[in-house]
């Protein structure tokens, strides 16, 4: 498996930098990928990244990561609140998953307050903007290294 992380992003995150900048900021998905890649390189990890607006594609990528990644940083976006299928996919794989949300979902609409995925994830980071991805990468690497998961 080696020292490899997967950065996985769900629906509409390809629109970062354009979509509701008052909520999601001005950084693009490329900016996020570059930031996480830099953290990974500083700690001797490689980064795979994938974004899809399609639930089945995200499930396929989670399953593929089971044998490839030491850990996963995942912003499931709106699927957070609806997808039992993604929850089951995370529960079925070995790499720890950190759920990330750019906005503080608990300060938003009521339907965003519940995550179907949080119970099967290592942790959840919300409300730090795109810096939440940096926090997730640092925390995940620390956890992987301390548990000798590589």
C-alpha positions as CSV (number, residue, x, y, z in Angstrom):
1,X,0.0,0.0,0.0
2,X,2.8,2.5,0.9
3,X,2.5,6.1,2.0
4,X,-0.4,7.3,-0.1
5,X,-3.5,9.3,0.7
6,X,-6.6,9.8,-1.3
7,X,-8.3,13.2,-1.5
8,X,-11.9,12.6,-2.5
9,X,-14.5,15.4,-3.3
10,X,-18.1,15.0,-4.0
11,X,-20.8,17.0,-6.0
12,X,-20.3,20.6,-7.0
13,X,-16.8,20.9,-5.4
14,X,-15.5,21.2,-9.0
15,X,-17.2,24.6,-8.8
16,X,-15.1,25.9,-5.9
17,X,-13.9,29.5,-6.5
18,X,-17.1,30.2,-8.5
19,X,-19.9,28.7,-6.3
20,X,-21.2,30.8,-3.5
21,X,-17.9,32.5,-2.5
22,X,-19.5,34.0,0.6
23,X,-19.9,30.4,1.9
24,X,-17.1,28.5,0.2
25,X,-14.4,31.2,-0.4
26,X,-12.4,31.9,-3.5
27,X,-10.0,29.0,-3.5
28,X,-10.4,26.5,-6.4
29,X,-10.4,22.7,-6.2
30,X,-6.9,22.9,-7.8
31,X,-5.8,25.1,-4.9
32,X,-7.1,22.5,-2.5
33,X,-5.4,19.7,-4.3
34,X,-2.1,21.6,-4.4
35,X,-2.3,22.4,-0.7
36,X,-2.9,18.8,0.3
37,X,-0.3,17.5,-2.1
38,X,2.3,19.9,-0.5
39,X,1.4,18.5,3.0
40,X,1.7,15.0,1.7
41,X,5.1,15.6,0.0
42,X,6.5,17.2,3.2
43,X,5.7,14.0,5.1
44,X,6.8,11.5,2.4
45,X,3.3,10.6,1.1
46,X,1.9,10.5,-2.4
47,X,-1.5,11.9,-3.1
48,X,-4.3,10.6,-5.4
49,X,-7.2,12.9,-5.9
50,X,-10.6,12.4,-7.4
51,X,-13.8,14.5,-7.7
52,X,-17.2,13.4,-9.0
53,X,-20.7,14.6,-9.1
54,X,-21.9,11.0,-9.2
55,X,-22.4,8.9,-6.1
56,X,-21.5,5.6,-7.7
57,X,-18.2,6.9,-8.9
58,X,-17.3,8.0,-5.4
59,X,-18.3,4.5,-4.1
60,X,-16.1,2.9,-6.7
61,X,-13.2,5.2,-5.8
62,X,-13.6,4.4,-2.0
63,X,-13.5,0.6,-2.8
64,X,-10.5,1.0,-5.0
65,X,-8.7,2.9,-2.2
66,X,-9.1,0.0,0.1
67,X,-6.0,-1.6,-1.3
68,X,-4.2,1.6,-2.3
69,X,-4.5,4.3,0.3
70,X,-3.3,4.5,3.9
71,X,-6.0,7.1,4.6
72,X,-8.7,9.2,2.9
73,X,-9.7,12.8,3.1
74,X,-13.3,13.1,1.9
75,X,-15.6,16.0,1.4
76,X,-18.8,14.2,0.4
77,X,-20.7,17.5,0.0
78,X,-24.5,17.1,-0.2
79,X,-24.2,13.3,-0.1
80,X,-23.2,13.7,3.5
81,X,-26.8,14.1,4.5
82,X,-28.4,11.5,2.3
83,X,-26.1,8.6,1.3
84,X,-26.4,5.4,3.1
85,X,-24.5,3.9,0.1
86,X,-21.5,6.0,0.8
87,X,-21.7,5.2,4.5
88,X,-21.7,1.5,3.8
89,X,-18.8,1.9,1.4
90,X,-16.7,3.7,4.1
91,X,-17.7,1.1,6.7
92,X,-16.5,-1.7,4.3
93,X,-13.0,-0.5,3.8
94,X,-9.9,-0.4,6.0
95,X,-8.3,3.1,5.5
96,X,-9.4,5.7,8.0
97,X,-11.6,8.4,6.5
98,X,-11.7,12.0,7.6
99,X,-14.9,13.8,6.6
100,X,-14.3,17.5,5.7
101,X,-16.7,20.4,5.1
102,X,-15.6,23.8,4.1
103,X,-18.5,25.6,5.8
104,X,-19.7,25.0,9.4
105,X,-22.6,22.7,8.4
106,X,-24.0,23.1,12.0
107,X,-24.7,26.8,11.4
108,X,-26.5,26.2,8.2
109,X,-29.9,24.8,7.2
110,X,-31.3,22.1,9.6
111,X,-31.0,19.3,7.0
112,X,-27.2,19.9,6.9
113,X,-26.8,19.2,10.6
114,X,-26.8,15.4,10.3
115,X,-24.1,13.4,8.7
116,X,-24.9,9.8,7.6
117,X,-21.1,9.3,7.3
118,X,-19.7,10.6,10.5
119,X,-20.4,7.4,12.6
120,X,-18.1,5.4,10.3
121,X,-15.4,8.1,9.8
122,X,-12.3,8.6,12.0
123,X,-13.2,12.3,12.4
124,X,-15.1,15.2,11.0
125,X,-13.6,18.7,10.3
126,X,-16.1,21.6,9.6
127,X,-16.0,25.3,9.3
128,X,-12.3,26.1,8.7
129,X,-12.8,26.8,5.0
130,X,-10.4,25.1,2.7
131,X,-7.8,25.0,5.6
132,X,-9.9,22.1,6.9
133,X,-8.3,20.0,4.2
134,X,-4.9,20.9,5.6
135,X,-6.0,20.0,9.1
136,X,-7.4,16.7,7.8
137,X,-4.1,15.8,6.0
138,X,-2.0,16.7,9.1
139,X,-4.3,14.8,11.5
140,X,-4.6,11.8,9.2
141,X,-0.9,11.5,8.6
142,X,-0.3,11.8,12.4
143,X,-2.9,9.1,13.1
144,X,-1.5,6.7,10.4
145,X,2.1,7.1,11.6
146,X,1.2,6.7,15.3
147,X,-0.7,3.5,14.5
148,X,1.9,2.2,12.1
149,X,-0.8,1.7,9.4
150,X,1.4,2.0,6.4
